[in-house]
Amino acid sequence: MKGLKIFIALVNCAIFVQVAAQSPAPTISDAYSNDTIAKMIRKYRTSHSHDVMPPAKPATKFKVDFPKASGVEWETDGNIYEVEFDIRFRDWKAYYDAEGNLLMTVEEIYRSELPAVVKNAAEAKYPKYHFEDIDKIRRGTEVFYKIEMELRDTEVELLIQSNGTITSEKTDY
C-alpha cells in the first residue's frame, strides 16, 4: 500500500512538472478591436511580404513573449510582422505591429488538446474523416481552431470557434 502511495505521488509530481514547464500563451494586445485585427491580418496575408530583420519593438516583445522559441524567421509587409518559430517541437506563428503589440498567435496542437465541443462539431460534420493538422488561433479576444481533415483524396479545412460554431469550411478534391 505504501509503495502505491509513493507511486501515485511520483506520477502527480511528474504531471505537475510537465504542466508547469509549458509556458502559457502570452496576452494578446488590446490596442485594437477583434475586427480591426482581422482586417490587418487579412491585408497582410494578401500582401507581398518579405524576409526581414525586425525593428527593436517587435523583436524585444517577441523575446519576452516567447523566450523558449527556436528556429525564428521574420517576415513583414511593412505594417505587420509575422514570426514563425518552434517551441518544443511545435510550430508557432505570431503577428506583431510595429509598436510590438501582439495581434495574433497560431499554435500547432494535438487532437487531444481540442475542446470537446470543437472536436464534436468537426466529427459531427465529417464523421468518417480523420484529423490531419490542427491549429489553435488566438486573435484579439477570440479563439478559433483550424482543423484539416481527410478522407481518401478529399481534404476539408474547417475554422471552428471555441464554442463549436463552424465559421468556414473549404473542400479540396
N, C-alpha and C positions, 0 to 999 in steps of 0.2 A: 504494500500500500504506500509506504514511504517513497519507494522508487517511482511509483506512478505520479505522486505529487511533485517530485523533483522533475520528472519528465515534462509534466504539464507546465511547470514554472519555466523550464528552459524553452519550450515551444512559445509560450507567451512572450518571453524576452526577445526571442528571435523575430516574432511578428512585430513587436514594438520597435525594434531596431530598424527593421525594413521599412515600416511606415514612417518613422522619424527621419530616415535617410532621404525619403522622397521630398523634394522641395515643392512647396505649394506654388501654383502658378502666380506670377506677380499680378498686382492690381492693374486693371485697365484704367487709363486716364478718363476722368470725367470732363475733360476740356471740350468735348464735342458730344452732340446727341447721337443716338444709335443710327438715325437716318443719315446724318452728316458723315459718320464713319463709313457707312455702307456706300455712299456716293464716292467718297475719297478712295476707297479700296477698289470699287468698280472702275473708276477712272484710271487708277494705277494699273490695273490688270489689262486695260486696253491700250496702254501707252507703250512706248518703246524704251523699256528700262535697260540699264547697262550696269556692268560691274563698277563698283566704286569703293573708295576708302571713305567711310562715313565721317561726317563732321563730329566735333567733340561731344555735343549734347546727346545725340542718339547713341553714340558709341559708349559714352560713360554710363548712361541709363541702362543700356543693354548689359554691361558688365555687372551692374548692381542687380538687375532683374534675373539674370541667368549666369551666375558665377561658375557653374559647372559645365558650361557649353563648350563643345569642341567642334572642329571642322567648320568654322564660321565663315560664311560668304555673304557679302552685302551687295545689293542692287538698289538702284534708285531711278526715278523718272524726274527728279529734281524737287518733288514735293513730299513723296513718301519714300521711306527707307525700309526695304524688305531684307530681313536677315534670315538665312537658312542655317541650321546648326543641328547638332545631335546632343542629347543628354542621355547617358546610359543606354546607348544603342537604340534610341528612339529619335525619329525625325521630328523637327520642330520648325516653325516659321513664326516670326514676329514682325509686326509692322509698326514703325515709328514715324512721327512727323519730324520736321527739322528742329523743333524745340525739345525733342526727346520724350514726347508724350507717347506712351504705348497705346496703340489703337486696337490691335487685334493679335491673337495668337492662334496657331493651328498646331495641334499636338497629335501625333500618331498614337492611337490607343488600341488595346486588345478588346475583343468581343466581350470578354468577362467584365470589362470596365464600363460597358454601356449601361445606362439606367434601364431598368426593366421595361418601363413604358416606351422607351425608344426602340429597344430590341423587339418588343412585342409588335410595335407598329410596322417595323420592317418585315418581320416574319409573317404577319397577317396579310400584308400586301403582296408579298412574294414568298409563299410558304415552301416552295421546292428549291429556291435559290440558296446558295451558301455565301457567307460573308467573305469578302476578299480584303479590302482595305477600309479602315475606319479612322476618321479624324475628328477630334473634338475642337470646335471653333468657338472661341470666346471673342465676341465683338461688342464693344461697349458694355452694356449690362445684359446682353443676350448670350445664350449658349445654344449652339447648333451641333449636329453630328452629320458629317458627310460620310455616307456608307456606300461602298461599292459592293454589289452582289452579282454572282454569276450563276448561270445555268447553261451548260454546254457552251454554245457560241454566242450567247446573249449576255450582255452586261448591263446592269442598271445602276445608275448613280442617284441616290436619294439624299436630300437635305431635310433633316428632321429637327424640329425644335425640341428643347428639353422636355416639353410637355407631351411629346409623341405626335404632334401635328406634322404631317409631311408637307413641306413648303415648296419643294420642286422635285421633279424626277426626270431623268433622261435615260433613254434606252439606246444601246448601241448593238446592232446585229452583226 
